[in-house]
Amino acid sequence: MTRLSVLRSTAALALLLPALAWAAPPSDAQVERLLEASRAQGMLDAVLPQMEALQRQQFQQFATDKGLTPAQRAEAARIQQRSTQIMRESLGWEQMRPLYIDAYQQTFSAEDVKALTKFYESAAGKSLLDKTPVLMRHLMLAMQQKVEPMLDALKTELDGVATEGARPAADAD
């Protein structure tokens, strides 16, 4: 190899190495640090009670809609409690943590994870995490206020269809 070709190869490698390093997947330890900084476990822990409440509502609605007897309601309550237990076991942090690590490693580069971790460890990142629940409540209220008139209009339209359906059919000529 000539000296010029060695120099070209070295220059090409020097240009290529930063791109390869940037595209490198993050290590488990890097993702763990990001998950800690972003409070991922706390967010998951906060979602589970909401899922359980939704599940309880669905079971209660089912029992009401089906007119279950007290014995059937007791059995449905037992099934609902078992379902809640299964959900907690399946979606708890110890079960989900490996899935989080894998998903982050498939989605983000090591540089992405470093930058995100740095952000979440900063005052601005901590403030975002602290204020996100309040932000979500404000957004949910705003969406609810926006959707309610549409739902009212839809209900009025459906009531009209139901009223028309209850009328006797007009004579066909």
N, C-alpha and C positions, 0 to 999 in steps of 0.2 A: 504494500500500500504506500502510495506516495504521501509525502507530508501534507500536501494540499487536500487530498481525499480524507486523511485523518482529521484535519482541521475542519473540513465540511461536516464530517460525521459527528464530531464533538459539538459543533455549533448546532446541528440539527437535534442532537440529543438534549442539549441545554435548553433549546426552545420547547422540546416536547415534554420534558420532565415536569414543569409547572402545570401543564395541562393534565398530565397523568395524576399528579398529586391532588389537583383540584377535584378530579373525578373519583378519587378514592372514597370508598364507603366509610362511614364512621365506625369506630370501634364500639363494642358493647359499653365500655366505660364512658365514652363520649356521649352516647345516647342516654345512658343512666344519668349523667350529670345534667343533660338537657331536660329529661323527664322530671328530675328533682327541681331544677330551676323553674320550670313551667308549671309545677304543681299538678302534674298529670294525675297522680294517684288521688289527690284531693278532689279533682274535678270528676273523676270516675266515681269516687265515693259519694259525691253529691248527686250524681245522676241516678244511682241505684234506688234511693228512696223515691224519686220521682217516678221511675219505672214501676216500682212496687205499688205506688198510689194509683197509677193508671191501671195496673192489673187488678187491684182491689175494686176499682170502679167498674171495670168490665165484668168481673164476677158478680158484683151486686146488680148490675144491669141485667145480666143473664138470669139471675135468680128472680128478679122482678118480672122480666119479660116472659119467663117460662112458668111463673106462678108456682114455684117449688114449695113443697111441703116443708115443715120444720126439719124433718129427718133429712130430706134432700138438701136443704140449706146447710145443715151441719156437715153433710158429706162434701158439698161444694166448698165449704169453708176449709175443710181438711185438705182438699185438693189444692185450693188456693194457697194455703200455708206451705204445702209441700212444693208447689211451683215456685213460691218465693224463695224457699230454701235452695232449690236447684239453681235458680237464677243467681242468687248470691254466691253460691259455690262456683258457678260457671263464669260469672262476670266479675268476680272479685279480683283485686289487684294481683295476687300471686298467680292467678291463671292468665290474666290479661297482660302482665308485664312482658313476658317473652313475645307476645304478639305485637305489642307496641315497639319493642326493640327491632324486631324484624321489619315492621312496616316503615319505621324511621330509616333503617339502613337501606331499604329498597327505594325510598323516596328522596332522601337527602344525601348530599356529599358530606365528607368530613368537614369541609370548610363551611357549608351551610349550618351544620350542627354547632360548630364553634361560634359562628356569628349569632345564631339564635340563642345559644346559651349565654353569650356575653350580653345580649339584649335583655333576656329575662332576669339576669343577675344585676342589671343596672336599675337605677331608681325609676326610670321610665317604664321598664319592663315590669317591675314589681307593682308600680302604680296601675298599669294596664290590668294585671292579674287581680289586683284588689278591687278595681272598679268595674270589671267585666260583669259580675252578677247584677250590679245596679244598672249598667248599660243594657243588659239583656231584658231586665224588667221594664225599662223605659221603652225599648223597642217592641216588646210583646204588647204592652199597653197601646202603643201607637198603632200597631198592626190590628189589634182587636178593634180599636175605634174606627179604623179604615174598613175593616171587613164587616162589622155589624150592619151598616146600612145595606150592604150588598146582600147579606143573609136575610135581612128583613124584606128586601125587595123579592128575593127568591122565594121566601115563605109566602108572601102575598101572591106571587104567581102560581105557586103550587096549590095554595088554597083555592085560587080561581079554577084551576084544572080539576080539583076534587069537587068543587061545587058544580061545575059543568057536567062532570061525570055522574053526579047524583040526580040530575034532571032527567025526566023521561025523554026518550029519543023523539025527535020531531017526525011527523009523518013524512015519509018519502013520496014524492009525486013523480 
